[in-house]
Amino acid sequence: MDFLKILKSFEEFVYEALTWLVLLPRTLWRIARSPRRMTEYAGAQLASQNETRFSEAISPPLLLILCVLLSHFIDLAVRNPAPETEVGLGAMVLSSEQNLLLYRTIAFGVWSLAGAVYLLVRTRRPVDRETLRAPFYEQCYLVAPFAFTMSISLTLLALDRTWALLVAVALFTAASLWFWLAQAAWFRARASLGLWRSLAAATLVLIIGSVVNAGVGRALGGTAVASASTAPDAGTKIRPSAGSAHSSMRMAQ
């Protein structure tokens, strides 16, 4: 009986995973083409009690996870894995692919959380687990294509080739500009802000997410360097600080 339940669960997982092949690119395309409509769709589906909600698209948090996972696979396919950090918190993050993927998902999720919190504060609503859910889901739809494009651009940037550098800069610029404008349109619609205030709110969210990620990446790399400097030299090889900095960049990807 338990074996049949396992087979049934596996059947449902296989079907769900295969539907991602269709729904993932379609959801990303719909978000890129009409971000406001998709954020409204996310809010409406989340408020629905129907068991078939998000049947036409991938749910926002799952979409963000899949975008990070897909970009990670592409990164592994086009270049060598990141150099290992032998000591410190960086070693903990890089100790397994699961930890690294979790870190990257949370790192990009910071922008979703920053946008959701700013909206609640701006509209003078309480910030708690229930009120955060709807704006966070909507923000995940905006962050997912941004996270995927930014990750691909950083992968190309690390190839250290002229053509890759040009493509990476183009992708980085396009993703940042799209995300900034999509955020501004979202704040203008959800918080009833004027044009310039919505652009300022979008800029603030971008800055907050960037500062938090840069701070965490620097802390991880700095801890690794500090641990290396105090580690005993009983046959232990310590990588140079440049390697730690490169690891931090790869983790923040």
Secondary structure, 3 states (H helix, E strand, C coil): CHHHHHHHHHHHHHHHHHHHHHHHHHHHHHHHHCHHHHHHHHHHHHHCCCCCCCCCCCCHHHHHHHHHHHHHHHHHHHCCCCCCCCCCHHHHHCCCHHHHHHHHHHHHHHHHHHHHHHHHHHCCCCCCHHHHHHHHHHHHHHHHHHHHHHHHHHHHHCCCCHHHHHHHHHHHHHHHHHHHHHHHHHHHHHCCCCHHHHHHHHHHHHHHHHHHHHHHHHHHHHHHHHHHHHCCCCCCCCCCHHHHHHHHHHHHC
